[in-house]
Amino acid sequence: MFMITLGKYHPPAIMEPFTPFWWECMVMIILIITIVVRVPFHFKKVNPKTYATFIALFFSINFIVENYYNYQQGYWNLQQNLPVHLCSISYFLCIALLINYKQWLAECVYYWGLAGGIHSLLTPEFTVGMDGYNFYAYFIDHAGMLLVIAYMILHLNFRPRPKSWIWMFGYTQLVAIGVGIVNHIVGSNYMYLSAKPEVENPFLIGEWPYYILVLEAVAILHFWVFYLPFAKRNKQEAVNASL
């Protein structure tokens, strides 16, 4: 393992969930997502695909500003700022999806983004701290995934294919292997494969590597639950197609 560091290491910061400040942030996030997603419904001249491209541009600018801010502050380093957390990967897939919709991209965003977005907002851990722009970038990154999921369901007619939740669990293993290699090379903890996150989460059971096995079980359970709202419709369509 090679410890390659450019900037200083920034200790992560934790926001305690269900505190008044946490609730203020959650209410603001819900309001913003609702407003942004509903714009095409209320302004008929807004083309949903053009609007999606605009959102993708905003997300891209946010990523550039976030990394530039950390670089200027002297905190950009390979251990914390590479976009290889699963949420970071999902964020880039959101941008690609908004520009050019593909079913497989949408399924990656749906399963990974929904799991990562929900837990990151329920138990926020700011891996590069809460200072300055990092505070806003954290919520743009994670709430943004939920925004894209809502947008593609309401405006892009997304629904996951049968057994997609199983396939996504398999893809997750492949991503974890790649991220594990990155962790080994640069001495990082992306996807929390090297050590547990510092947040209090009921699914973080045991020490390394046992908590990873628990998270594997939790992940496939999450994916199955996320598929359930679409299961009945997919099953009915399969029956109709066989008649």
Secondary structure by P-SEA (a helix, b strand, c coil): ccccccccbbbbbbbbcccaaaaaaaaaaaaaaaaaaacccccccccaaaaaaaaaaaaaaaaaaaaaaaaaaccccccccccccaaaaaaaaaaaaaacccaaaaaaaaaaaaaaaaaaaaccccccccccaaaaaaaaaaaaaaaaaaaaaaccccccccaaaaaaaaaaaaaaaaaaaaaaaccccccccccccccccccccccaaaaaaaaaaaaaaaaaaaaccaaaaaaaaaaaaac
